[in-house]
Amino acid sequence: LGRLVDAYRRIRNTARFMLGNLADLHRTDLLPADALLPLDRYALDVAARLHQRIQQAYTEYEFHKVYHSLHNYCATDLSGVYLDGLKDRLYASAPDSRERRSAQTALYHLTCLLARDMAPVLSFTAEEIYLALPNDLRDAAPTVFALPAPDVTPFLLEDGVRDDWNVLLAVRGAVTRAIEPLRRDSVVGHSLDTSVTLYVADELRERLEGLHTDLRAFFIVSQLHLAPLAEAPADAVQDAEVAGLAVGVAKAAGEKCERCWIYSTELGSDPAHPTLCPRCAKVMAELPEA
């Protein structure tokens, strides 16, 4: 029972986080799927394929697959990967920026899919989630149980693109493992305290750059550099799980921005905001006065 309570709490808290970041979103702010940032498109692809698996499991009365799929999705794909890396865009970007609206659009679709998928087995929670959506984001249906089946086809990525994202996830795991010894020895506290250099083979570099995503933000580090594998120093971490990769980790250069916690060598470039990085200073300057 204790394990089930923990699993339920994980699912509920995941939905709660997503809902909490939709408070200022209106239907007119939603972006079309093809205008979303690459990471958000990938997150929707994962959710769409999960939705298809869960609906098939319901059809075949394999409810254990529904439970395991929902729990693993909330604990790993969402909380462990996507939502953790999304916080910077949600909290530090300008309120109406494309970066933030893209993230919120993806969160809206993810929340709706999650509510639909859990509705038959977590009925009250699914209804709470649906009713907690901002008014103009709810469909005309009065209840989550009256929602029509969604068409998730526009969210699906081509197989080759999805394979490249899986490679990037493997690289992210290698980076996390390379940072862990420094964290264990108290050299760094958070991954944002680090500067990471990826020494990559040409093929791997092409796959990573072909995704057109912000690698620094995805790895949740302050600085990230790509370099040829041949330039990897002797102390670079060779990861057995990712071919053509070595990882160098060092303390991040510069000072920590007090708003986004990312280290920058240009802190205080705006005299009006001496403790902020250029991005945060620009956002603060554009905010309307209270």
C-alpha positions as MATLAB code, in Angstrom:
seq = 'LGRLVDAYRRIRNTARFMLGNLADLHRTDLLPADALLPLDRYALDVAARLHQRIQQAYTEYEFHKVYHSLHNYCATDLSGVYLDGLKDRLYASAPDSRERRSAQTALYHLTCLLARDMAPVLSFTAEEIYLALPNDLRDAAPTVFALPAPDVTPFLLEDGVRDDWNVLLAVRGAVTRAIEPLRRDSVVGHSLDTSVTLYVADELRERLEGLHTDLRAFFIVSQLHLAPLAEAPADAVQDAEVAGLAVGVAKAAGEKCERCWIYSTELGSDPAHPTLCPRCAKVMAELPEA';
ca = [
       0.000    0.000    0.000;
       2.861    2.356    0.818;
       4.373    1.849   -2.646;
       1.013    2.510   -4.274;
       0.592    5.713   -2.269;
       4.026    6.875   -3.428;
       3.187    6.015   -7.040;
      -0.113    7.885   -6.873;
       1.577   10.887   -5.276;
       4.145   10.960   -8.078;
       1.408   11.020  -10.735;
      -0.623   13.638   -8.874;
       2.355   15.913   -8.209;
       3.409   15.715  -11.859;
      -0.043   16.884  -12.937;
       0.011   19.568  -10.254;
       3.316   20.967  -11.523;
       2.033   21.140  -15.086;
      -1.229   22.810  -14.056;
       0.670   25.340  -11.955;
       2.496   26.546  -15.058;
      -0.670   27.038  -17.120;
      -2.288   29.725  -14.956;
      -1.546   32.627  -17.328;
      -2.041   30.650  -20.555;
      -5.008   31.351  -22.853;
      -6.182   29.487  -25.921;
      -4.946   32.338  -28.102;
      -1.426   31.794  -26.701;
      -1.239   28.175  -27.886;
       1.263   27.517  -30.677;
       0.721   25.034  -33.524;
       2.695   21.815  -33.255;
       5.088   22.740  -36.051;
       5.977   26.027  -34.302;
       7.049   24.390  -31.030;
      10.680   24.159  -30.004;
      12.311   20.798  -30.810;
      12.368   19.567  -27.200;
       8.659   20.284  -26.815;
       7.915   18.431  -30.062;
       9.831   15.450  -28.733;
       7.907   15.533  -25.443;
       4.622   15.464  -27.356;
       5.850   12.534  -29.446;
       6.613   10.564  -26.269;
       3.191   11.419  -24.825;
       1.392   10.523  -28.057;
       3.021    7.109  -28.245;
       2.274    6.510  -24.572;
      -1.371    7.427  -25.231;
      -1.564    4.890  -28.044;
      -0.068    2.138  -25.856;
      -2.396    2.917  -22.960;
      -5.504    2.961  -25.153;
      -4.486   -0.403  -26.590;
      -3.982   -1.759  -23.054;
      -7.489   -0.610  -22.068;
      -8.923   -2.312  -25.164;
      -7.217   -5.575  -24.179;
      -8.117   -5.210  -20.452;
      -4.427   -5.178  -19.487;
      -4.825   -2.666  -16.692;
      -1.442   -3.481  -15.147;
       0.157   -2.050  -18.300;
      -1.850    1.138  -17.841;
      -0.607    1.567  -14.275;
       3.044    0.802  -15.026;
       3.042    2.998  -18.134;
       1.523    5.979  -16.327;
       3.835    5.679  -13.327;
       7.021    5.183  -15.324;
       6.081    8.063  -17.614;
       5.521   10.506  -14.752;
       8.605    9.376  -12.818;
      11.049    9.156  -15.723;
      10.075   10.720  -19.053;
       8.308   13.697  -17.502;
       9.759   14.484  -14.068;
      13.213   13.026  -14.638;
      13.897   14.414  -18.100;
      11.476   16.889  -19.633;
      10.047   18.884  -16.722;
      13.382   19.218  -14.931;
      14.995   20.783  -17.981;
      11.936   22.927  -18.676;
      12.006   24.915  -15.446;
      14.530   27.450  -16.713;
      12.343   28.376  -19.680;
       9.180   28.485  -17.580;
      10.621   30.561  -14.738;
      13.334   32.706  -16.320;
      12.156   33.456  -19.865;
      10.002   36.476  -20.660;
       6.315   35.706  -19.890;
       5.132   36.023  -23.508;
       8.275   34.756  -25.198;
       8.159   31.966  -27.737;
      10.373   29.863  -25.470;
       7.869   29.997  -22.616;
       4.710   29.778  -24.738;
       6.117   26.748  -26.540;
       6.754   25.056  -23.194;
       3.285   25.953  -21.921;
       1.617   24.720  -25.115;
       3.337   21.370  -24.711;
       2.372   21.223  -21.018;
      -1.266   21.896  -21.927;
      -1.387   19.001  -24.393;
       0.524   16.723  -22.012;
      -1.899   17.531  -19.186;
      -4.941   16.801  -21.340;
      -3.505   13.493  -22.552;
      -2.528   12.492  -19.029;
      -6.042   13.220  -17.722;
      -7.643   11.191  -20.513;
      -5.283    8.259  -19.991;
      -5.812    8.050  -16.235;
      -9.567    8.739  -16.253;
     -10.796    5.106  -16.254;
      -8.609    4.098  -13.287;
      -7.954    7.383  -11.444;
     -11.344    8.910  -12.120;
     -11.532   11.528   -9.383;
      -7.984   12.756   -9.954;
      -8.520   12.962  -13.717;
     -11.691   15.007  -13.159;
      -9.844   17.316  -10.747;
      -7.131   17.882  -13.341;
      -9.647   18.660  -16.076;
     -11.631   21.078  -13.930;
      -8.413   22.798  -12.776;
      -7.504   23.811  -16.332;
      -7.958   27.552  -16.984;
     -11.517   28.157  -18.183;
     -10.800   28.935  -21.821;
      -8.457   25.948  -22.123;
     -11.202   23.483  -21.233;
     -13.202   22.036  -24.069;
     -16.981   22.384  -24.204;
     -17.353   19.002  -22.488;
     -18.496   19.430  -18.866;
     -16.395   16.480  -17.666;
     -13.241   14.644  -18.641;
     -15.375   11.575  -19.374;
     -17.202   13.382  -22.172;
     -14.055   14.383  -24.070;
     -13.735   13.010  -27.596;
     -10.763   10.793  -28.428;
      -7.810   13.011  -29.372;
      -5.958   12.742  -32.661;
      -2.301   12.459  -31.648;
      -0.984   11.954  -35.190;
       0.260   15.581  -35.514;
       2.449   15.031  -32.461;
       4.364   12.055  -33.865;
       7.944   12.425  -35.091;
       9.611   10.515  -37.865;
      11.493    7.403  -36.766;
      14.900    8.844  -37.666;
      14.331   11.986  -35.602;
      13.130    9.927  -32.644;
      16.261    7.770  -32.878;
      18.407   10.904  -32.679;
      16.541   11.991  -29.530;
      17.199    8.582  -27.997;
      20.909    9.089  -28.718;
      20.753   12.504  -27.037;
      19.104   10.945  -23.985;
      21.944    8.433  -23.801;
      24.468   11.293  -23.961;
      22.555   13.074  -21.190;
      22.904    9.973  -19.037;
      26.642    9.923  -19.723;
      26.928   13.589  -18.703;
      25.020   12.927  -15.476;
      27.337   10.041  -14.640;
      30.411   12.178  -15.362;
      29.187   14.954  -13.029;
      28.295   12.613  -10.166;
      31.881   12.090   -8.814;
      32.313   15.882   -8.507;
      28.994   16.153   -6.733;
      29.899   13.271   -4.438;
      33.210   14.937   -3.532;
      31.409   18.264   -2.928;
      33.356   19.958   -5.729;
      30.003   21.051   -7.157;
      26.533   21.097   -5.667;
      24.099   21.329   -8.564;
      24.716   20.415  -12.195;
      24.388   24.143  -12.997;
      27.688   24.621  -11.151;
      29.466   22.836  -14.014;
      30.877   23.514  -17.449;
      30.763   20.435  -19.693;
      32.716   19.694  -22.850;
      31.462   16.897  -25.086;
      34.263   15.365  -27.152;
      32.331   13.680  -29.940;
      32.949   11.744  -33.121;
      31.780   13.425  -36.340;
      28.694   11.218  -36.748;
      27.551   11.835  -33.174;
      28.110   15.568  -33.546;
      25.933   15.639  -36.660;
      23.135   13.819  -34.851;
      23.245   16.130  -31.841;
      23.407   19.337  -33.850;
      20.726   18.068  -36.234;
      18.166   18.200  -33.433;
      18.498   22.024  -33.262;
      17.873   22.055  -29.542;
      19.607   23.934  -26.736;
      22.022   21.287  -25.472;
      23.150   23.386  -22.503;
      19.586   23.663  -21.242;
      18.863   19.997  -21.948;
      21.839   18.864  -19.858;
      21.032   21.475  -17.172;
      24.584   22.844  -17.007;
      25.850   26.417  -17.143;
      28.190   26.022  -20.099;
      28.420   23.358  -22.780;
      30.951   22.992  -25.569;
      31.368   20.500  -28.421;
      34.846   19.448  -29.508;
      36.324   16.713  -31.735;
      36.828   13.363  -30.037;
      40.520   13.427  -30.996;
      41.012   16.443  -28.701;
      39.745   14.641  -25.596;
      42.268   14.908  -22.733;
      43.370   11.885  -20.769;
      41.104   12.710  -17.823;
      37.929   12.980  -19.947;
      35.327   10.402  -18.942;
      34.889    7.665  -21.541;
      31.362    6.279  -21.308;
      30.918    2.619  -22.206;
      27.254    3.092  -23.132;
      27.746    5.793  -25.795;
      30.190    5.196  -28.631;
      32.232    8.115  -29.919;
      31.888   10.208  -26.756;
      34.106   11.488  -23.971;
      32.942   13.962  -21.335;
      34.996   16.670  -19.666;
      33.585   18.338  -16.556;
      34.891   21.450  -14.792;
      33.625   24.165  -12.496;
      31.521   26.673  -14.405;
      33.251   29.922  -15.323;
      31.977   33.247  -14.062;
      29.477   33.961  -11.325;
      25.978   32.652  -10.599;
      23.044   34.762  -11.749;
      20.788   35.189   -8.734;
      17.653   34.901  -10.882;
      18.259   31.842  -13.085;
      21.220   30.291  -11.173;
      23.173   29.855  -14.398;
      26.832   30.904  -14.233;
      27.842   33.690  -16.597;
      31.052   35.558  -17.353;
      28.951   38.625  -18.256;
      27.207   39.088  -14.933;
      26.406   42.728  -14.296;
      26.797   43.845  -17.916;
      23.617   45.865  -17.308;
      24.379   48.382  -14.531;
      20.704   48.444  -13.576;
      20.883   44.743  -12.681;
      24.421   44.045  -11.412;
      23.629   40.542  -10.108;
      21.892   39.267  -13.242;
      23.139   37.649  -16.448;
      22.398   39.460  -19.744;
      19.343   37.309  -20.503;
      17.715   37.887  -17.117;
      18.582   41.592  -17.179;
      16.877   41.915  -20.579;
      13.758   40.098  -19.314;
      13.569   42.285  -16.209;
      14.007   45.457  -18.256;
      11.074   44.494  -20.496;
       8.671   43.651  -17.665;
       6.002   46.286  -17.011;
       6.491   48.276  -13.814;
       4.347   47.170  -10.895;
];
